[in-house]
Amino acid sequence: MKRHIPYILFILTAVLATSCVADLEPLPKGWLHVSPPSRDTSALTRTTEEIDYLVSIQKGANLIISPVRYSQLSGPIPLSEGTGYNLIAESCTKTEAENQPSIYGQPRYAGSESFDIEANKSKTVTVTCSMANAAFCIKKDESFYYPEFKVTATLNGRSLTFTDEVQMGYFNVGEDGTAILDYKVEATDSEGRPGTGSGTITLKARTLSRLHLKATDLGYIGIEITYDDTFTPSITNVVVTP
């Protein structure tokens, strides 16, 4: 038996070595060419600004290529043959969309495109990006006689304060493209009497929601909400509480 042990060990070593070589054998490769991400042409997102998009690649739940600026891509990207790849482009991250360049945030454009890779072939993929978050601002009507006011808008624990018509805030929305925003209006008339009102509105992706502040003869603060993407207004009245 002792004379056969080295021979048996040799066979086992050869089998294991062959197995390791098979495991390390790479899958056939193909190449991906990424065209510059484009942007849709809806009224709200139309702009001449050039965006250096963050580009990443996923396959199922796995991140194959971490986000990198498009300007930093050089040449085709080698990928293993397979299906179910996804090219993702975004102008900024969700976190950056709500805190840069200021606390009021910025528009976030995002999109994705699925693709497959064939061995020894090149694939060109282009992704079109739309505005993925929602914009919010205040519009003061001529009838709004309160010289001082502020509107506090809150969503998911994040609150922004609006005191003029110049400020524009941006909020991330859910997977369905909507989110419920809480707002509170606090105003003071010329005689120092306070008035308050509150309510909720539905924010929509790719849409600018304007909260129009009006005054009525019945002691109400009138709130008219308009959505730029649909131009369909919805109106509600909020009671001023002395």
N, C-alpha and C positions, 0 to 999 in steps of 0.2 A: 504493500500500500504506500509506503514512503516514497518509492520510486515514481509514483503517479501524481503525487501532490504538486510538484512544479508544473507538470503538464496541465493539470486542472486549473491551477492558478493562472497559467498563461491564457487558457481559453476564456476564463472569466474576465481577465483584463482586456482581452481583445473585444469581447462582447460589450463591455462597459465603454470602451473607447469608441467603438462603432456607434453606440447609442448617443454618446456625447456629441460626436460629429453630426449626427442626424439632427439633434436638438439645436445645434448652433447654425445649421444651414439656413441662410437668410431666405425670406420669401422673395419671389420675383418683384422687381421694382418698376414703378412708373414715375412720371414727373407731372407736377402740377404747376401751371402758369396762372398767377393771380393777376387779373386785370384791375385797374384802379377802381375801387368801389365808387358807384355812382349814387346820386341822391334823387329822390322823387321830386316832382315838380308841383306839388300842391301849393296853394296860395301861401300858407304859413311857412313852409320850408324853403321856398324859392329864395336863393341868395347866390351871390357871386363868390362868396368866401370859399377858399380851398381848404379842405380838411385832410389832414394826414391821419387816416383811420388806423385804429388798432386792429390787427388781423390775427386770428387764431384758427386752429383746425381741431375739430373733435371727431372721434369715432365712437359712437355710442356714448357711454359715460366717461370715456377716457380722453384726456386732453393730449393731443399728439404734438401740437405746436403751441407754445405759450404765446399770449398776446404780444405782438411786436408791431411797431409803426410800419406802415406800408413803405415809406421811404427807405427803410432799412432792409427791405427784402432785396436780395440780389440773385437773379437767375431763377431757374425752375427749382421747385422743392421736391426732392426725392421722397416717395411714399411707397409703402408696401402695397402690393396688389390686394384689392378688396373693395367691398361695398359699404355704404352707410357712413361715408365721410360727410362732414359738415363744415363749410367755410363760414366764419362769423366775422363781421366787421362792425365796429362801433367807434363813434367819434370820441367818446370818453367812457369811463366806468360809471356805474350807477351811483357810487359814492361821490365821484367828482361832479356828477350832474346836479347834486344838491348842495355842494359846498365850495365850488370853484366857478369863476374866479372870486366870488364873494359868497356870503351865506344865502343869497337868493338863487344861486346855481346858474345853470346854463342849459340850452337845448341839448338833448342827447339823440343822435341819429344812430340807428342800429338796423342790421339785417343779417340774414343767413341764407345759404344756398347749399343743398345737398349735392353730392357727386360721388362717382365711383372711379377707381383707378385700375387700369388694365396694364398687364406686364409689358414693359418695353414700349409704352405709348405715352404721349403727352396729352394733357388735359388742360383746357383753358376754362376758368370759371370766373364769372362776374357776379357780384352781389349788389343789389339795390337797397339802399338804406332809407328808412323813413324816421320821422321824429317819434321816439319811443316814450317820451315823457310828456307832461302837460304843462302849459303855461297859464299863469293867473295874474290879473292886474285889476286896478280900480279905475273907474271912470266916474267923475263927479258931474252930475247934471246941473244945468243952470238954475234949476229950481231948488237945488240943495243949498239952503240958506245957512247951514251950520258952518261958521268960520273955522272951527277946529274939529278934527275927527281923526280917528285911527281905526283901521280894520285889522284884526288879528286872524290869520288863516292858519289852521292847524291840521296836520295829517300825519298819522303814525308817530305822534309825540314830537314832531318838528313843527315849530311855530314861527311864522314870519309876520312882521308888522308893516303895514302899508299906511303911509301918511300923505301920499301924493299920487299923481297919475303917471309919474315917470317910472316908478319901481315896477319891475317885472320879476315874478317868482316862478320857479320851476319845481315840479313835484313828480317823483316817480309814481307810476300807476301799477296795478296788478297785471297778472298774466292775461286777463280779459281786456286789457286796455283802458280800464276805468278805475276810479278811486273816489271815495266820499270825503270831501273836504268840509270841515267845520269852520264857520266864520263868526266873528263877533264884531259888531259896529258900536263904537263909543263916540258920541258927538257932544259938542257944547254949543248952544246958540249964543247970539250976541249979548244976551242978558245973563249969561253964565249958567243957564239951566241945562242940566245934562240930559241926554237921551241915549238909550241903548237898544240894540236889536241883535238877533243872532239867527242862525239857520245852517243849513247844509246845502252843498251843490255837488253834482257829479262831475268830476274832472274826466276828460277823455284824452287819450293819446293823440298827438298831432293836432291838438286843438288849443286855441287861446280862449280861456274863459274870462269874460269881463264882468265884474260886479259893478253895475251902475247904481250910484247912490242918488236918490231923488227925495223930494219932500212933498207932502200932500197937505191939503187944507184941513184934514181930519186928524192931524197930529201923528201921522205915521212917517216913518222912514221907508220910502219905496225902494225896493231892490229889484232891479231888472237884470237878468243874467242872459248874456248873449254868448254864443259859441261861434267863433270865426270860421270854423271848418264847415258848418252847416248853415250859418246865418239864420237859424231858427231861434227866436227869443222865447224864453219862458219867464214869467213875471210872478213875483210874490211880494206881499206887503209885510213889513216887520213893524210891530207896534213899538213906538218910543216909550220907554218906561221912565217917567220923571223920578 
